[in-house]
Amino acid sequence: MTTNTPPRLLVIEDEHDIAALLDLHLSDLPATVTIARDGPSGLALATEQRFDAIVLDLRLPGLSGLDLCRALRSRGHDVPILMLTARAAELDRVLGLELGADDYVTKPFSLLELQARVRALLRRSAKSSPSAPADLPQILASAELRIDREQRRAWLAEQELVLTPREFDLLWHFMRHPGRAFTRAELLEQVWGYGHDGYDHTVNSHINRLRAKLGDDRSEARFIHTIWGVGYRFEAAGTA
């Protein structure tokens, strides 16, 4: 994505009215919007063409959004993905985030909020593009944890961690600022790229899964420590 070219969005949504609404309002970002009406055609478009972000309904004919997300991530596609889920579909949201989706919005949703979240994904897409500034360190290490920004890979005690794109961004942010306490609102703004009251659960769910992959125990963490009444701090055990 360049400053002179509108970002390209892929919307995979089978409900005609919702797809038309998304097309209308996301085009105003501005962006070039492509619509897919089912899972198989959405997967084909996502793998054959380059998009800057994907808005993905989880309930799709032919191939579910969860399976589509799994297929993209297993093939190495790290395009930012925003899921659209039913309000009661808690399990779907958890599975979608675990499979590598970056964020979710529940139906019915606010169009202004959806636009803000898509803008945040597009900023992340631009930052991870080859033209992004490269003056930051490429590799960070703390105790037995090591992370490589260029390869977007991380290792714990020489064992590679399987991280979603958002989990990687969150860990990189923490490791760049060891010892600093972040509120959930700060993490939303600095890692996700937006700030919305009431979305602490988005941060919490990612923190919990990242902790599990790091082997952190909530009461005796090695890396991500809870600062009660504030938020979270990264500090490898034994390095303080």
C-alpha positions as CSV (number, residue, x, y, z in Angstrom):
1,M,0.0,0.0,0.0
2,T,1.4,3.4,-0.9
3,T,0.3,6.9,0.0
4,N,-1.0,7.5,-3.6
5,T,-2.9,4.2,-4.0
6,P,-6.1,3.5,-1.9
7,P,-5.7,0.4,0.2
8,R,-7.4,-2.8,-1.1
9,L,-10.0,-4.4,1.1
10,L,-11.5,-7.9,0.7
11,V,-15.0,-8.3,2.3
12,I,-16.2,-11.9,2.6
13,E,-19.9,-11.7,3.5
14,D,-22.8,-13.7,2.2
15,E,-25.6,-11.5,3.4
16,H,-26.3,-9.1,0.5
17,D,-27.5,-6.1,2.6
18,I,-24.6,-6.3,5.0
19,A,-22.1,-6.7,2.1
20,A,-23.6,-3.7,0.3
21,L,-23.4,-1.6,3.5
22,L,-19.8,-2.6,4.1
23,D,-18.9,-1.8,0.5
24,L,-20.5,1.7,0.7
25,H,-18.9,2.7,4.0
26,L,-15.5,1.1,3.7
27,S,-15.1,2.7,0.3
28,D,-15.3,6.1,2.1
29,L,-12.1,5.5,4.0
30,P,-11.1,5.7,1.1
31,A,-10.4,2.1,0.0
32,T,-11.0,-0.2,-3.0
33,V,-13.4,-2.9,-1.8
34,T,-13.8,-6.3,-3.4
35,I,-16.8,-8.5,-2.3
36,A,-16.9,-12.3,-2.1
37,R,-20.2,-14.0,-1.3
38,D,-19.0,-17.4,0.0
39,G,-16.0,-19.1,1.6
40,P,-14.4,-20.8,-1.5
41,S,-14.5,-17.6,-3.6
42,G,-13.2,-15.5,-0.7
43,L,-10.2,-17.9,-0.2
44,A,-9.4,-17.9,-3.9
45,L,-9.4,-14.1,-4.0
46,A,-7.3,-13.9,-0.8
47,T,-4.7,-16.3,-2.1
48,E,-4.5,-15.1,-5.7
49,Q,-4.5,-11.3,-5.1
50,R,-2.9,-8.9,-2.7
51,F,-5.1,-7.2,-0.2
52,D,-4.2,-4.8,2.7
53,A,-6.9,-6.2,5.0
54,I,-9.8,-8.7,5.1
55,V,-13.2,-8.3,6.7
56,L,-14.4,-11.8,7.2
57,D,-17.8,-13.1,8.3
58,L,-17.5,-16.4,10.2
59,R,-20.8,-17.9,9.0
60,L,-20.2,-18.5,5.3
61,P,-21.5,-21.0,2.8
62,G,-19.1,-23.5,1.3
63,L,-16.3,-22.8,3.7
64,S,-16.6,-21.3,7.1
65,G,-14.7,-18.1,8.1
66,L,-12.8,-20.1,10.7
67,D,-11.6,-22.6,8.1
68,L,-10.8,-19.8,5.7
69,C,-8.7,-18.0,8.3
70,R,-6.9,-21.3,9.2
71,A,-6.2,-21.9,5.5
72,L,-4.7,-18.4,5.0
73,R,-2.5,-18.6,8.0
74,S,-1.3,-22.1,7.3
75,R,-0.2,-20.9,3.8
76,G,1.8,-18.1,5.3
77,H,-0.5,-15.2,4.5
78,D,-0.3,-12.5,7.3
79,V,-2.8,-10.1,5.9
80,P,-4.7,-8.4,8.8
81,I,-8.1,-10.0,9.3
82,L,-11.2,-8.5,11.1
83,M,-13.9,-11.1,11.9
84,L,-17.6,-10.4,12.0
85,T,-19.3,-12.6,14.5
86,A,-22.7,-13.0,16.1
87,R,-23.0,-11.4,19.5
88,A,-23.5,-14.8,21.2
89,A,-20.8,-16.7,19.3
90,E,-18.1,-16.5,22.1
91,L,-16.5,-19.8,21.1
92,D,-16.2,-18.7,17.4
93,R,-14.5,-15.5,18.5
94,V,-12.0,-17.3,20.7
95,L,-11.3,-19.9,17.9
96,G,-10.9,-17.1,15.3
97,L,-8.4,-15.2,17.4
98,E,-6.5,-18.4,18.1
99,L,-6.4,-19.2,14.4
100,G,-4.8,-15.8,13.7
101,A,-7.5,-13.2,13.2
102,D,-6.4,-9.8,14.4
103,D,-9.7,-8.5,15.8
104,Y,-13.4,-9.0,15.8
105,V,-16.7,-6.9,15.7
106,T,-20.0,-8.4,16.8
107,K,-23.2,-8.0,14.8
108,P,-25.0,-5.6,14.9
109,F,-22.1,-3.3,14.8
110,S,-21.5,0.5,14.7
111,L,-20.3,1.5,11.2
112,L,-18.0,4.2,12.7
113,E,-16.4,1.7,15.0
114,L,-15.9,-0.7,12.1
115,Q,-14.3,2.0,10.0
116,A,-12.0,2.8,12.9
117,R,-10.9,-0.8,13.4
118,V,-10.3,-1.3,9.7
119,R,-8.2,1.8,9.6
120,A,-6.2,0.4,12.4
121,L,-5.6,-2.8,10.5
122,L,-4.5,-0.8,7.4
123,R,-2.0,1.1,9.5
124,R,-0.6,-2.2,10.7
125,S,-0.5,-3.5,7.1
126,A,1.4,-0.4,6.1
127,K,3.9,-0.7,8.9
128,S,4.7,-4.3,8.0
129,S,5.2,-3.5,4.3
130,P,8.7,-3.6,2.8
131,S,8.8,0.3,2.6
132,A,8.3,0.7,6.3
133,P,11.2,2.3,8.2
134,A,13.9,-0.1,9.2
135,D,15.8,1.9,11.8
136,L,14.4,-0.2,14.7
137,P,16.4,-3.2,16.0
138,Q,15.6,-6.5,14.1
139,I,16.2,-8.9,17.0
140,L,15.4,-8.5,20.7
141,A,16.3,-11.0,23.5
142,S,15.4,-11.3,27.1
143,A,16.4,-14.3,29.2
144,E,15.7,-17.4,27.1
145,L,13.2,-15.5,24.9
146,R,14.2,-14.1,21.5
147,I,12.2,-12.4,18.8
148,D,13.1,-11.5,15.2
149,R,11.1,-8.5,13.7
150,E,12.2,-9.1,10.1
151,Q,11.3,-12.8,10.1
152,R,8.4,-12.3,12.4
153,R,9.5,-15.3,14.4
154,A,10.0,-15.9,18.1
155,W,11.8,-18.6,20.2
156,L,11.6,-19.6,23.8
157,A,14.5,-21.7,25.0
158,E,15.4,-22.4,21.3
159,Q,11.8,-23.7,20.7
160,E,10.0,-21.7,18.1
161,L,6.7,-20.2,19.3
162,V,3.6,-20.3,17.1
163,L,2.2,-16.8,17.3
164,T,-0.6,-15.1,15.5
165,P,0.3,-11.8,13.8
166,R,-1.3,-9.8,16.7
167,E,0.4,-11.9,19.4
168,F,3.7,-11.3,17.7
169,D,3.0,-7.5,17.6
170,L,2.1,-7.5,21.2
171,L,5.2,-9.5,22.3
172,W,7.4,-7.2,20.2
173,H,5.9,-4.1,21.8
174,F,6.4,-5.5,25.3
175,M,10.0,-6.5,24.6
176,R,10.8,-3.1,23.2
177,H,9.7,-1.5,26.5
178,P,10.9,-3.9,29.3
179,G,9.9,-2.8,32.8
180,R,7.3,-0.3,31.5
181,A,3.7,-0.7,32.7
182,F,1.0,-0.4,30.0
183,T,-2.7,0.1,30.6
184,R,-5.1,-1.8,28.4
185,A,-6.1,1.4,26.7
186,E,-2.5,2.2,25.9
187,L,-2.0,-1.3,24.4
188,L,-5.1,-0.9,22.3
189,E,-3.8,2.4,20.9
190,Q,-0.2,1.5,20.5
191,V,-0.5,-2.2,19.3
192,W,-4.0,-2.3,17.8
193,G,-3.9,1.2,16.5
194,Y,-7.2,2.5,18.0
195,G,-8.8,3.2,21.3
196,H,-12.3,2.3,22.3
197,D,-13.8,2.2,25.8
198,G,-15.2,-1.2,26.6
199,Y,-12.8,-3.3,24.6
200,D,-10.5,-4.3,27.4
201,H,-11.5,-7.9,26.6
202,T,-9.7,-7.7,23.3
203,V,-6.5,-7.0,25.1
204,N,-7.2,-9.6,27.8
205,S,-7.9,-12.4,25.4
206,H,-4.6,-11.8,23.5
207,I,-2.6,-11.4,26.7
208,N,-4.0,-14.7,28.1
209,R,-3.2,-16.7,24.9
210,L,0.3,-15.1,24.7
211,R,1.0,-16.0,28.3
212,A,-0.1,-19.6,27.7
213,K,2.4,-19.8,24.8
214,L,5.2,-18.3,27.0
215,G,4.4,-20.8,29.8
216,D,3.5,-17.9,32.1
217,D,1.6,-18.6,35.3
218,R,-0.8,-15.8,36.2
219,S,0.4,-15.8,39.9
220,E,4.1,-16.3,39.2
221,A,4.8,-14.9,35.7
222,R,8.2,-15.1,34.1
223,F,7.5,-12.5,31.4
224,I,4.2,-10.7,31.3
225,H,3.3,-9.4,34.8
226,T,-0.1,-8.1,35.9
227,I,0.1,-4.7,37.6
228,W,-3.2,-4.6,39.5
229,G,-5.2,-1.4,38.9
230,V,-2.9,-0.5,36.0
231,G,-2.4,-3.2,33.3
232,Y,0.6,-5.3,32.3
233,R,4.4,-5.1,32.3
234,F,7.0,-7.2,30.5
235,E,10.0,-8.1,32.6
236,A,11.8,-11.5,32.3
237,A,12.3,-13.3,35.5
238,G,15.9,-12.9,36.8
239,T,16.6,-9.8,34.7
240,A,15.2,-7.2,37.1
